[in-house]
C-alpha cells in the first residue's frame, strides 16, 4: 500500500511517522556529512526503504528543502513549548542550542539550498519568523526581570548566526552562546554598592 495521501489530505499515522523520522535523520546527516549525505543511509537509519524516501521526496533537492522548512517550523514552535516547560533563561538557552543545531544542518545543505531558496522574500520571511520566536523567549525573560530589555531580538539572532559561522565545532558554538546568554541577563547592582545615608539606602 502506498504511503502517499491524496492531495490536501493528511498522511496516515504510520506514513506521517515515517515522514517525520526521515526529516529528523536527514537533518542530522546533512549537519554531519553535508548535502551529499547518502540518501540510502538516511533511509536505512530512519527504518524505511529507499523507495519510501523517494516517494516522499523525489529528489535530493526536495528532501533538502523539506528538512530546512521543517527545522524552521520546529524552531518557531519550540519557543512557546519551551516557555511552558522551563524557566525563562533555561528556555532561552535551550532554544539557542536548537538554533545552533539548525544552523549546522543548514550549513551542510548550503550549496543545495542556494538553488532551492532563490526568493529573497522567502529568506526574509524565514528570518522574521525566527526573530519573532526569539523575541517571544526574550519577552518572557524580560517580564520576569531576568533578561535585559535593551537588546534587539534581531541583533541577537544575527549574533547567534555569526557564532555558528565562526565556531569550529558544536561544543565551541554552545560555549559562545552561553557567553551571549550571560550578556542578555538583567543586571542588578550588588548589595555592597549601596550607600546608606541617615539609615536609608541612597
Backbone as JSON, one array per atom type, in Angstrom:
{
  "sequence": "XXXXXXXXXXXXXXXXXXXXXXXXXXXXXXXXXXXXXXXXXXXXXXXXXXXXXXXXXXXXXXXXXXXXXXXXXXXXXXXXXXXXXXXXXXXXXXXXXXXXXXXXXXXXXXXXXXXXXXXXXXXXXXXXXXXXXXXXXXXXXXXXXXXXXXXXXXXXXXXXXXXXXXXXXXXXXXXXXXXXXXXXXXXXXXXXXXXXXXXXXX",
  "N": [[0.85, -1.19, 0.0], [0.56, 2.23, -0.8], [2.19, 4.97, 0.84], [1.41, 7.47, 0.3], [-0.73, 10.29, 0.59], [-3.9, 11.42, -0.63], [-4.03, 14.47, -2.5], [-3.97, 17.33, -0.44], [-4.97, 16.04, 1.76], [-4.33, 14.74, 5.07], [-1.49, 12.66, 5.95], [-1.57, 9.1, 6.63], [-1.22, 7.79, 9.99], [1.06, 6.09, 10.32], [2.48, 6.65, 8.0], [2.95, 9.37, 8.34], [4.61, 9.23, 10.54], [6.85, 7.95, 9.41], [7.58, 9.94, 7.59], [8.23, 12.11, 9.3], [10.33, 10.98, 10.73], [12.22, 10.53, 8.73], [12.86, 13.19, 8.04], [14.03, 14.07, 10.42], [16.27, 12.36, 10.7], [17.57, 12.95, 8.3], [18.23, 15.66, 8.67], [20.17, 15.44, 10.68], [22.08, 13.95, 9.29], [22.76, 15.68, 7.17], [23.88, 17.78, 8.61], [26.09, 16.51, 9.58], [27.41, 15.29, 7.35], [27.04, 16.92, 5.17], [25.24, 18.1, 2.21], [25.62, 16.08, 0.43], [25.21, 13.71, 1.68], [24.51, 10.24, 2.04], [21.55, 9.12, 0.63], [20.45, 6.61, 0.74], [21.58, 5.64, 3.09], [20.39, 7.39, 4.88], [17.69, 6.64, 4.65], [17.89, 4.02, 5.59], [18.76, 4.4, 8.25], [16.54, 5.71, 9.21], [14.77, 3.69, 9.23], [13.25, 2.9, 7.03], [12.48, 1.92, 3.63], [14.41, 2.68, 0.67], [12.73, 3.26, -1.4], [10.47, 4.3, -0.12], [11.51, 6.69, 0.81], [12.01, 8.03, -1.64], [9.42, 8.19, -2.63], [8.29, 10.03, -0.92], [10.07, 12.16, -1.17], [11.06, 13.12, -4.08], [13.52, 13.95, -5.11], [16.94, 14.79, -4.28], [17.13, 17.5, -3.8], [14.5, 18.17, -3.11], [14.25, 16.88, -0.68], [16.2, 18.19, 0.85], [15.11, 20.81, 0.89], [12.71, 20.27, 2.26], [13.67, 19.4, 4.74], [14.94, 21.73, 5.63], [12.74, 23.56, 5.83], [11.2, 22.21, 7.68], [12.86, 22.26, 9.92], [12.96, 25.01, 10.45], [10.24, 25.49, 11.06], [10.03, 23.88, 13.31], [11.75, 25.19, 15.11], [10.36, 27.58, 15.45], [7.97, 26.67, 16.64], [9.05, 25.7, 18.97], [9.59, 27.83, 20.67], [7.23, 28.68, 22.16], [6.68, 26.19, 23.31], [8.95, 25.66, 24.92], [8.83, 27.78, 26.73], [6.62, 27.02, 28.17], [7.6, 24.84, 29.48], [9.96, 25.33, 30.9], [12.02, 27.48, 33.02], [12.44, 30.98, 32.21], [15.19, 31.75, 31.42], [16.37, 29.26, 31.1], [14.76, 28.25, 29.09], [15.38, 30.0, 27.01], [18.1, 29.43, 26.69], [17.94, 26.72, 25.87], [16.61, 27.03, 23.44], [18.5, 28.48, 21.98], [20.47, 26.53, 21.76], [19.15, 24.69, 20.1], [18.96, 26.3, 17.87], [21.65, 26.51, 17.12], [22.09, 23.85, 16.3], [20.3, 23.76, 14.16], [21.5, 25.63, 12.42], [23.92, 24.36, 11.9], [23.03, 22.14, 10.45], [21.92, 23.56, 8.31], [24.19, 24.77, 7.21], [25.43, 22.52, 6.24], [23.79, 21.97, 4.15], [24.01, 24.09, 2.45], [24.95, 24.56, -0.22], [23.12, 23.22, -1.86], [20.78, 24.45, -0.99], [21.05, 27.0, -2.01], [20.2, 26.75, -4.63], [17.61, 26.1, -4.25], [16.22, 27.84, -2.49], [15.54, 30.49, -3.82], [14.22, 32.87, -3.65], [14.34, 36.09, -2.37], [12.42, 37.21, -0.74], [11.41, 34.94, 0.51], [13.59, 34.15, 2.09], [13.8, 36.39, 3.77], [11.34, 36.26, 5.04], [11.58, 33.88, 6.47], [13.66, 34.6, 8.22], [12.33, 36.59, 9.66], [10.37, 35.09, 10.97], [11.94, 33.48, 12.67], [13.09, 35.46, 14.21], [10.84, 36.46, 15.49], [10.16, 34.26, 17.08], [12.39, 34.14, 18.78], [12.12, 36.64, 20.01], [9.79, 36.19, 21.48], [10.72, 34.44, 23.45], [12.67, 36.05, 24.68], [11.04, 38.14, 25.64], [9.56, 36.79, 27.57], [11.53, 36.39, 29.49], [12.15, 39.04, 30.08], [9.78, 39.95, 31.28], [9.94, 38.59, 33.67], [12.01, 39.85, 34.84], [14.53, 38.92, 34.31], [15.9, 39.07, 31.95], [17.56, 41.52, 30.08], [15.96, 44.46, 28.84], [17.02, 45.9, 26.8], [18.5, 44.82, 24.45], [18.02, 44.23, 20.94], [15.96, 41.8, 19.48], [16.47, 41.02, 16.83], [19.16, 41.72, 16.48], [20.29, 39.97, 18.3], [19.63, 37.53, 17.13], [21.13, 37.71, 14.75], [23.66, 37.72, 15.88], [23.76, 35.16, 16.98], [23.7, 33.71, 14.59], [26.17, 34.52, 13.55], [27.91, 33.39, 15.41], [27.65, 30.65, 14.84], [28.89, 30.61, 12.39], [31.58, 31.15, 12.85], [32.46, 29.45, 14.83], [34.38, 26.53, 15.44], [33.35, 24.04, 16.02], [30.47, 22.24, 17.37], [30.54, 22.19, 20.2], [32.15, 24.41, 20.88], [30.57, 26.43, 19.78], [28.32, 26.3, 21.45], [29.45, 27.05, 23.88], [30.01, 29.67, 23.28], [27.44, 30.67, 22.85], [26.54, 30.55, 25.44], [28.01, 32.61, 26.56], [26.83, 34.74, 25.19], [24.2, 34.54, 26.18], [24.68, 35.12, 28.84], [25.34, 37.78, 28.58], [22.86, 38.82, 28.02], [21.47, 38.79, 30.33], [19.55, 40.4, 32.87], [20.79, 43.07, 34.77], [21.51, 43.68, 38.2], [22.33, 45.98, 40.75], [25.14, 45.27, 42.87], [24.75, 44.37, 46.34], [26.61, 45.5, 48.14], [27.23, 47.84, 46.89], [25.47, 49.78, 47.5], [24.88, 52.78, 49.19], [24.47, 53.76, 52.47], [22.59, 56.29, 53.85], [21.83, 58.26, 56.49], [20.45, 56.13, 57.61], [18.97, 55.28, 55.48], [18.79, 53.66, 52.28], [20.84, 54.95, 49.76]],
  "CA": [[0.0, 0.0, 0.0], [1.34, 3.45, -0.85], [2.04, 5.83, 2.0], [1.02, 8.79, -0.16], [-2.09, 10.7, 0.85], [-4.45, 12.25, -1.69], [-3.67, 15.89, -2.4], [-4.74, 18.12, 0.5], [-5.39, 15.26, 2.92], [-3.18, 14.37, 5.92], [-0.96, 11.31, 5.82], [-1.89, 8.14, 7.68], [-0.33, 7.94, 11.15], [2.35, 5.43, 10.11], [3.17, 7.37, 6.95], [3.42, 10.62, 8.94], [5.75, 8.87, 11.39], [7.98, 7.73, 8.5], [7.93, 11.25, 7.05], [8.89, 12.89, 10.35], [11.6, 10.33, 11.08], [13.13, 10.81, 7.62], [13.32, 14.56, 8.15], [14.92, 14.17, 11.57], [17.53, 11.68, 10.37], [18.22, 13.69, 7.21], [18.82, 16.87, 9.24], [21.39, 15.03, 11.35], [23.03, 13.52, 8.27], [23.25, 16.85, 6.44], [24.76, 18.52, 9.51], [27.33, 15.73, 9.76], [28.08, 14.91, 6.11], [26.74, 17.84, 4.08], [24.1, 17.76, 1.36], [25.93, 14.87, -0.34], [24.99, 12.54, 2.53], [23.87, 9.12, 1.34], [20.11, 9.01, 0.84], [20.18, 5.23, 1.13], [21.92, 5.53, 4.5], [19.35, 8.11, 5.62], [16.5, 5.78, 4.69], [18.17, 2.87, 6.45], [18.77, 4.85, 9.65], [15.17, 6.06, 9.57], [13.99, 2.46, 9.31], [12.35, 2.76, 5.89], [13.16, 1.57, 2.39], [14.78, 3.82, -0.17], [11.55, 3.59, -2.19], [9.64, 5.18, 0.69], [12.14, 8.02, 0.79], [11.8, 8.67, -2.94], [8.0, 8.52, -2.79], [8.05, 11.26, -0.17], [10.97, 13.21, -1.64], [11.51, 12.58, -5.37], [14.88, 14.34, -5.44], [17.74, 15.25, -3.14], [16.77, 18.9, -3.55], [13.21, 18.24, -2.41], [14.5, 16.47, 0.71], [16.92, 19.3, 1.5], [14.15, 21.89, 1.15], [11.76, 19.83, 3.29], [14.4, 19.41, 6.01], [15.13, 23.14, 6.01], [11.47, 24.16, 6.25], [10.78, 21.52, 8.9], [13.69, 22.76, 11.01], [12.49, 26.36, 10.75], [8.95, 25.37, 11.72], [10.28, 23.32, 14.65], [12.31, 26.26, 15.95], [9.29, 28.53, 15.76], [7.08, 26.02, 17.62], [9.78, 25.44, 20.21], [9.57, 28.99, 21.57], [6.11, 28.56, 23.1], [6.81, 24.92, 24.03], [9.98, 25.78, 25.94], [8.33, 28.69, 27.76], [5.69, 26.27, 29.0], [8.27, 23.72, 30.15], [11.17, 25.68, 31.65], [12.19, 28.86, 33.43], [12.76, 31.78, 31.02], [16.58, 31.67, 30.97], [16.6, 27.88, 30.64], [14.07, 28.13, 27.81], [16.17, 30.75, 26.03], [19.32, 28.65, 26.46], [17.6, 25.53, 25.1], [16.3, 27.46, 22.07], [19.77, 28.81, 21.34], [21.12, 25.26, 21.41], [18.45, 24.18, 18.93], [19.33, 27.15, 16.75], [22.99, 26.08, 16.7], [21.94, 22.6, 15.53], [19.66, 24.14, 12.9], [22.47, 26.29, 11.55], [24.89, 23.35, 11.46], [22.37, 21.4, 9.37], [21.78, 24.47, 7.18], [25.5, 24.91, 6.58], [25.69, 21.3, 5.5], [22.94, 21.95, 2.97], [24.01, 25.44, 1.87], [25.12, 24.57, -1.67], [21.85, 22.82, -2.44], [19.77, 25.45, -0.65], [21.18, 28.16, -2.91], [19.41, 26.51, -5.82], [16.22, 25.84, -3.87], [15.65, 29.05, -1.91], [16.0, 31.56, -4.71], [13.44, 34.07, -3.4], [14.78, 36.91, -1.24], [11.26, 37.35, 0.15], [11.35, 33.71, 1.29], [14.64, 34.22, 3.1], [13.45, 37.43, 4.74], [10.21, 35.77, 5.82], [12.12, 32.9, 7.41], [14.39, 35.35, 9.25], [11.34, 37.27, 10.5], [9.74, 34.07, 11.82], [12.89, 33.1, 13.71], [13.22, 36.62, 15.09], [9.63, 36.5, 16.3], [10.27, 33.2, 18.08], [13.39, 34.58, 19.76], [11.53, 37.74, 20.77], [8.85, 35.59, 22.42], [11.51, 33.93, 24.58], [13.27, 37.18, 25.39], [9.98, 38.86, 26.34], [9.23, 36.03, 28.78], [12.56, 36.68, 30.46], [12.02, 40.45, 30.48], [8.66, 40.04, 32.22], [10.38, 38.05, 34.97], [13.14, 40.63, 35.32], [15.75, 38.11, 34.18], [16.55, 39.42, 30.7], [17.58, 42.96, 29.84], [15.02, 44.89, 27.81], [17.72, 46.7, 25.82], [18.91, 44.21, 23.18], [17.05, 43.98, 19.87], [15.97, 40.38, 19.13], [17.1, 40.83, 15.52], [20.61, 41.75, 16.69], [20.66, 38.72, 18.99], [19.55, 36.47, 16.12], [22.29, 37.84, 13.87], [24.83, 37.3, 16.67], [23.71, 33.69, 17.01], [24.13, 33.23, 13.28], [27.6, 34.73, 13.44], [28.59, 32.39, 16.24], [27.71, 29.36, 14.13], [29.79, 30.73, 11.25], [33.0, 31.2, 13.23], [32.81, 28.37, 15.76], [34.91, 25.37, 14.73], [32.54, 22.85, 16.28], [29.25, 22.49, 18.13], [30.85, 22.47, 21.59], [32.59, 25.8, 20.99], [29.41, 27.28, 19.5], [27.47, 26.34, 22.64], [30.13, 27.88, 24.89], [29.86, 31.07, 22.86], [26.06, 31.08, 23.1], [26.44, 30.78, 26.89], [28.5, 33.97, 26.78], [25.79, 35.64, 24.7], [23.09, 34.49, 27.13], [25.09, 35.85, 30.04], [25.25, 39.2, 28.25], [21.46, 39.22, 27.95], [20.88, 38.79, 31.68], [19.29, 41.69, 33.51], [21.78, 43.36, 35.8], [21.09, 44.38, 39.41], [23.53, 46.45, 41.44], [25.49, 44.45, 44.04], [24.28, 44.92, 47.61], [27.63, 46.3, 48.8], [27.42, 49.11, 46.18], [24.5, 50.73, 48.01], [25.39, 53.63, 50.26], [23.43, 54.05, 53.47], [22.63, 57.67, 54.3], [20.82, 58.52, 57.53], [19.62, 54.95, 57.82], [18.23, 54.95, 54.28], [19.62, 53.35, 51.14], [20.92, 56.11, 48.9]],
  "C": [[0.88, 1.24, 0.0], [1.13, 4.26, 0.41], [1.68, 7.26, 1.59], [-0.44, 9.07, 0.19], [-2.6, 11.49, -0.34], [-4.14, 13.72, -1.44], [-4.59, 16.6, -1.42], [-5.21, 17.35, 1.72], [-4.17, 14.86, 3.74], [-2.75, 12.93, 5.66], [-1.54, 10.41, 6.91], [-0.86, 8.27, 8.79], [1.03, 7.31, 10.9], [3.16, 6.15, 9.03], [3.71, 8.69, 7.47], [4.63, 10.36, 9.82], [7.0, 8.65, 10.54], [8.5, 9.07, 7.97], [8.74, 12.05, 8.07], [10.26, 12.31, 10.68], [12.64, 10.57, 9.98], [13.7, 12.22, 7.72], [14.3, 14.73, 9.3], [16.28, 13.56, 11.27], [18.29, 12.44, 9.3], [18.88, 14.96, 7.74], [20.14, 16.55, 9.93], [22.47, 14.65, 10.34], [23.61, 14.71, 7.51], [24.18, 17.69, 7.31], [26.12, 17.83, 9.62], [28.12, 15.59, 8.46], [27.86, 15.89, 4.96], [25.61, 17.32, 3.22], [24.34, 16.52, 0.52], [25.75, 13.6, 0.48], [24.2, 11.48, 1.77], [22.38, 9.05, 1.67], [19.74, 7.59, 1.27], [20.49, 5.03, 2.62], [20.89, 6.26, 5.37], [18.1, 7.25, 5.75], [16.71, 4.62, 5.65], [18.13, 3.27, 7.93], [17.37, 5.21, 10.13], [14.26, 4.84, 9.65], [12.98, 2.28, 8.21], [13.16, 2.35, 4.67], [13.46, 2.81, 1.57], [13.6, 4.24, -1.06], [10.61, 4.51, -1.44], [10.2, 6.59, 0.7], [11.82, 8.73, -0.52], [10.33, 8.96, -3.22], [7.67, 9.83, -2.07], [8.83, 12.44, -0.75], [11.62, 12.75, -2.94], [12.95, 12.93, -5.75], [15.62, 14.75, -4.18], [17.36, 16.68, -2.77], [15.46, 19.02, -2.78], [13.35, 17.82, -0.95], [15.2, 17.58, 1.47], [15.96, 20.43, 1.84], [13.19, 21.51, 2.27], [12.42, 19.84, 4.67], [14.54, 20.85, 6.51], [13.83, 23.73, 6.55], [10.96, 23.51, 7.53], [11.56, 22.02, 10.11], [13.27, 24.16, 11.42], [11.18, 26.3, 11.53], [9.12, 24.84, 13.14], [10.84, 24.35, 15.6], [11.23, 27.25, 16.36], [8.33, 27.94, 16.79], [7.76, 25.92, 18.98], [9.73, 26.61, 21.18], [8.46, 28.86, 22.61], [6.22, 27.28, 23.93], [7.8, 25.05, 25.18], [9.54, 26.71, 27.07], [7.39, 27.95, 28.71], [6.36, 25.18, 29.83], [9.39, 24.15, 31.1], [11.14, 27.14, 32.08], [12.71, 29.67, 32.24], [14.2, 31.67, 30.53], [16.93, 30.28, 30.46], [15.95, 27.68, 29.27], [14.86, 28.82, 26.71], [17.45, 30.0, 25.69], [19.04, 27.43, 25.58], [17.29, 25.9, 23.65], [17.58, 27.82, 21.32], [20.52, 27.55, 20.92], [20.47, 24.65, 20.17], [18.8, 25.0, 17.68], [20.72, 26.79, 16.21], [22.9, 24.81, 15.86], [21.29, 22.86, 14.18], [20.67, 24.73, 11.93], [23.54, 25.32, 11.07], [24.3, 22.53, 10.31], [22.25, 22.28, 8.12], [23.11, 24.65, 6.46], [25.84, 23.69, 5.75], [24.91, 21.23, 4.2], [23.09, 23.19, 2.1], [24.12, 25.44, 0.35], [23.82, 24.22, -2.38], [20.77, 23.86, -2.19], [19.85, 26.67, -1.56], [20.33, 28.0, -4.16], [17.94, 26.31, -5.53], [15.54, 27.1, -3.38], [16.14, 30.26, -2.69], [15.28, 32.88, -4.45], [13.98, 34.82, -2.19], [13.65, 37.11, -0.24], [11.13, 36.12, 1.06], [12.37, 33.74, 2.41], [14.31, 35.24, 4.18], [12.29, 36.98, 5.62], [10.67, 34.75, 6.86], [12.85, 33.61, 8.56], [13.42, 36.04, 10.2], [10.66, 36.28, 11.45], [10.65, 33.67, 12.97], [13.08, 34.24, 14.71], [12.02, 36.73, 16.02], [9.67, 35.45, 17.41], [11.26, 33.59, 19.18], [12.84, 35.71, 20.62], [10.54, 37.23, 21.81], [9.58, 35.1, 23.67], [12.14, 35.06, 25.38], [12.23, 37.95, 26.2], [9.57, 38.14, 27.62], [10.25, 36.29, 29.87], [12.5, 38.12, 30.97], [10.91, 40.62, 31.5], [9.03, 39.55, 33.62], [11.55, 38.83, 35.54], [14.47, 39.92, 35.19], [16.54, 38.45, 32.93], [16.47, 40.93, 30.51], [16.63, 43.33, 28.69], [15.71, 45.66, 26.68], [17.99, 46.05, 24.48], [17.75, 44.0, 22.21], [17.1, 42.5, 19.5], [16.63, 40.1, 17.78], [18.62, 40.82, 15.65], [21.08, 40.46, 17.36], [20.64, 37.56, 18.0], [20.76, 36.52, 15.2], [23.58, 37.43, 14.58], [24.9, 35.78, 16.76], [24.18, 33.11, 15.69], [25.62, 33.39, 13.09], [28.4, 33.73, 14.24], [28.73, 31.07, 15.49], [28.64, 29.42, 12.92], [31.25, 30.63, 11.65], [33.42, 30.07, 14.16], [33.27, 27.13, 15.0], [34.05, 24.12, 14.91], [31.36, 23.22, 17.17], [29.56, 22.87, 19.58], [31.3, 23.91, 21.79], [31.42, 26.75, 20.74], [28.52, 27.39, 20.73], [28.13, 27.13, 23.77], [29.96, 29.35, 24.55], [28.42, 31.55, 23.06], [25.82, 31.29, 24.59], [26.93, 32.18, 27.23], [27.46, 35.0, 26.33], [24.62, 35.69, 25.69], [23.45, 35.26, 28.4], [25.01, 37.36, 29.8], [23.83, 39.72, 28.19], [20.8, 39.29, 29.32], [20.65, 40.21, 32.18], [20.28, 41.87, 34.65], [21.14, 44.08, 36.98], [22.34, 44.81, 40.14], [23.85, 45.56, 42.64], [25.1, 45.16, 45.32], [25.31, 45.87, 48.21], [27.91, 47.61, 48.07], [26.46, 50.17, 46.66], [25.11, 51.49, 49.18], [24.25, 53.97, 51.2], [23.63, 55.47, 53.96], [21.49, 57.89, 55.28], [19.87, 57.32, 57.67], [18.84, 54.53, 56.61], [19.21, 54.56, 53.2], [19.66, 54.56, 50.23], [22.07, 56.0, 47.94]]
}
